[in-house]
Amino acid sequence: MAEEGDDTEKTEDPTRKRLDEALERGDVVKSQEVNTWFILAGAALIASSFSNSIGSGLQGVLRTLIANSFTLSLDGGSLLALLSSLEYRLLAVFAVPLVLIVVAAIAGNLVQHRLVFTAEALKPTLSKISPMSGVKRVFGKQAIANLIKGLVKLTLLGAVLAAILWPERHKLEAMVQLDPVGIIGTMRALSLRLLGATVALLAVIAAADYLFQYRQWFERQKMSLREMKEEFKTTEGDPHIKGRIRALRQARMKKRMMAAVPKASVVITNPTHFAVALRYDKGMAAPVCVAKGADAIALKIREVAGKNEVPIVENPPLARALYATVEIDEEIPTEHYQAVAQVIGYVMKLKRGFSGAGRR
């Protein structure tokens, strides 16, 4: 029982296939704090770089509207035309800031994972409507972790903002006596300081939250020993099937070798344990091994060679050396040239002798 429990416990690091499957399902590392930081950083960039142009654009729109207010007609068609004109002019003012915000939101996802298009989250499942699943989501570990994270974030942000605003409390009290232009300048500078401090603090929080989310995601992808074995069977193949394929390959190779033995120039044997069939034709750089085998295969090679009148030469040292160093359809190594040349020369001499005797 203990071994079965160990076999199903998720203790093994996930494989690349497991991680790819999680990505296809849409199960990716996702930190909302990272997205929030990118959007807030984009807002801070807009406030520091485009606040003057946005203010000037809004001022121009409102000035035109107020200056021509006495000429405006507020009947049905004219009012719609006025609202449409204001809409386009406001869009022109906020076009660049809106694009930057969208780019920041997309970048917040891209830095965490590559783009994923999946309909897995849209599939209906009972867990989404199950009351028990809902209770687990509300009171589970993730919900508690989010609650603690939110309280810590609020506490830190409150402390940072208080540290910035407290020294400025006298200026804030005196702002009621300033003219609107002075208030706008002071508030802009103070807002940029608050945004900068918030962005800096949220950068630390986002980094810590991403590491936390990544760790949770990685633990969620871990595999049991049984899952590792099943995946190995799926990717590498069942051992029985692999053995069958290997046997078929060996059978095909044996059949091909036996078909090549009748074309061999000589078969060098051990005489019983090894057999190597070599072919040499005029113009070839070196003899080529067309078949080789040990024991039963060696016996079959000698049998086929005998039926097809291929010369068989017993040379145990050379047979063992060739069997160990040369592969099928490869030329023999250079260190065996001399020994093989002597064997082939002997065979050719025998053939010439038999052909001369036949002519007589």
Protein Blocks (a to p, Z undefined) as FASTA:
>chain_A
ZZmmmmmpcfbccdfklmmmmmmnopacddfklmmmmmmmmmmmmmmmmmmmmmmmmmmm
mmmmmmmmmmpccbfklmmmmmmmmmmmmmmmmmmmmmmmmmmmmmmmmmmpccdddfkl
mpccfklmgmklmmmmmmmmklmmmmmmmmmmmmmmmmmmmmmmmmmmmmmmmmmmpcfk
lmmmmmmmmmmmmmmmmmmmmmmmmmmmmmmmmmmmmmmmpccfklmmmmmmmmnopfkl
mmmmmmmmmmmmmmmmmmmmmmpmbdcdfklmpccdddddehiabdcdfbdcehjlmmmm
mmmmmmnopacdddfklmmmmmmmpcehiacdfklmmmmmmmmmmmmmmmmmmmmmmmZZ
